[in-house]
Amino acid sequence: MHHRCHNKHKYLDKEILQQTIRQQSCMLIRRYSSTILLLGSITLCAYNYTYAQNTVAHYNPLPLQQTMIAEFALQYQQTATALHNYTVLAIHNSSTAVKQRALDIALDENDLPSALDIATHWVNQDPTDVPALFYLAHIALKTHKYELTAQTLDKILNIDPDADLAEIVAGIAPDSQEDRTTLLKTLRSSKARSNPSILVMIASLEAQDNQLDQALKDIQRALRKRQNVTSFILLKANILDASGNQDATIKWYAKSSRQHPYNLEVRLAEAKYLIKIGQSELGLKKLESVIRKWPSADEPIFIAGLTSIDLKRYDQAEGFLLQLKNSSQYQNDAYYYLAINAERKQHYETAKAYYRLVDGSLYTVSRRSLVTIYDKENKLSDALRFLTQERVNYPQHASFLYQLQAEILKKLNHKLAAIELLDEAIHNLPDDPDLIYAQVLLLDPYQDKDRLEQDLNKLLSIEPNSPTYLNAYAYTLALQNRRLGDARKYVEHALEYAPDQASILDTYGLITFLQNDLATAIPALENAYLLNENVGTGVRLAKALYLRGNMQKFADLLQELKQKHPNNPQVIQLNSLLLSQQQKMSLVHHASVH
């Protein structure tokens, strides 16, 4: 039993778990070697799941039949069938491999009730099986069965008082305040509460609830028992940082780095913290020390490169980042920041060369940055040619590249060419909403009314609940001053999904203003103006206040607009309304006197 306890953590590691299943499956294969060979020849020529299912049923005893049917079902993405078969097998079979395979499938499918059912039956069949108990505690915690979690943890610790429970609790934290409070109360009352891993979870939950002093005490208790555990060390640092005690955090990191000079995570965390709090010079020195000890570790090299850019040590930054040009993890990031580094040095050709090498998640931002350099050089025509070639080289980014080209054409005052280019794009990618929306933004609401309506209807057929597209349709109808009832429905629908978006509130205010519903228009426009301080929104709000007769608010808003936008023609026009009102008041006053 001690041997099983010692190795229990491996059962929660997915790859090791699968390897264990494969090894135990080999024993099953040897037992039914002739049958498996026969099935192997059958599956080579089997062209459908039904034929394979019938063949297995004909040649195998029931447990093996169900196993093979389940595996065939997985091959044909019939996961429900596979899970059902394995769940039945797990409950009525003593094979550990079968139970682990059933749990593997249930967890992959996030079918936590099935996983809990399987683990519960496994523990009932063998109450001292530590891997089973680990599974049950882990799944019980994920499903918020906190009493069951505590009971299972107690059982594990009765078998092995020094069990490392970190695998169970890692990465599982309740989202809601109520669940956190319940779990915290349960763990504090559990017999497992003195276990270091449980102490760490208690401390983490306390920190989330801002019980920082108690959290610090609990993590310290855990560290007294396991002072070399990296996650414990870093949690204490995070709690100290959250408490606002910067000096204590720095001292803890420094102490931990001295005590664990060969712990890359701890030493890297210290350097990152120093950079975070503005001590970049010292942080860079720490990184250089880390890099000397771990010269092939990519993350410290990457952070050192970025820190050097921030410190304007551009040559040093280039030296660090060039080391990552063949890194599987940081290659694209390195090229991107090498480009930024070159751009800061005003080496624009070098910057463009590096931007062209960027792929992956930074592709779009790198091409936008590249276009910005072309714009600085007054070479947007070259940018257009480059982007056309990019569409050939990177067809997966064609939509983005078409949109970027359209933006350039618009900037060059070639609006018609931009629309024609987007026509070509939509022809090639007919159901791409981003392309259609890009064209909507270019079309004239009066001259292109029919075409605009066609595009907007297409957008809503693709994404009927998109607040952006609903707002675009509503705003277009408002500009055309037609179908205001439909426009209002669209914008109200948009507000259900984005109630605090300034542009949608502005559209809502405009439509209700046009409907002479000033009681609705004014608060909508006030909220929009509060969020965006846009001059157009402000002017609409001022007009609504004027028509509502709220002259004091109108005058105050007009004064604000005149200060911020003194030369805006709309604001100047509003000023004439105020003068007109003052003249009327003067005439009324003059008449009353005489």
Summary of the structure (lengths in Angstrom):
residues: 594
radius of gyration: 33.4
end to end distance: 110.2
largest distance: 119.8
contacts: 1858
relative contact order: 0.02
helix: 80%
strand: 0%
